[in-house]
């Protein structure tokens, strides 16, 4: 009953604020890759569309987490689907998985289908011939593809003129010092190499306003234009950081009953609000988790996570509290990737919707400040540690 009372008080407060604000939802700044929310980067889109239209083979798009790679890729797929075969790989795939996706786009004759005759995995020319429309292969997280996949794509492209291939990944995908760099034979053949840029002031304003118009069904934007520009400046003009920090100010507005945020408020409260974003309300969450937690064994729980998330969770279970640099060194990943995953393990970026079976366990990690340690130190929540302790 105590848990239900806390939940009801919070929900009532959120609902009351939402109605007063005139919004259809309480937070339009949640993570979403709905292409209807796409904003800015028209210069990048134009270059990629020209690359495809000219029938060129290889392009690479690179930038750190939060710069909008996935949104740009999905925008491309959405806009060009009417004209081309679009095959989008959201996660790293093997050579065999690429081949299977290509077969889905093959137009085989009646007798070929009847006799089960389909192009073999190395029948590159035949694969190209049975695909009627030009095909665009789009690889997100391409820095994690293996050599067999890269080699297969080269052979495919060199034996058929039907394919344009777009690789997207972190900056290391083109770095001379990186082990996750594209093979030299692909770098030598690149027709387009595009670094992602930060947003402009006008793009940041439209990013916030479009979210409110589309998701909150309102033109009451909460932030005025100057406030959005200042928030973008404090967020280093990185799209995901802008949205995360806007979301944090929505939470602050709900708590304080505020319905207008200006530059002065952001300037005064930015550190407080964004710091609070990293903290977890343990009193409330522990009560909710204990009330809702179902019995899950360790293996079932781990299978619900991504491979890197599993490694992070297992490292925290084994070693206890760890900072971002410690985890990055132990797991052989960069700090930006670890920070992004820690946000996900805290339940951000729509993680709860993506993993409904374990949604009631979030957040899986908590962040806290430790004297003498730069940045946050992370540890597993009681509930996550309890599940990991089961057989």
Order of alpha helices (4+ residues) and beta strands (2+ residues): alpha-alpha-beta-alpha-beta-alpha-alpha-alpha-beta-alpha-beta-alpha-beta-alpha-alpha-alpha-alpha-alpha-alpha-alpha-beta-alpha-alpha-alpha-beta-beta-alpha
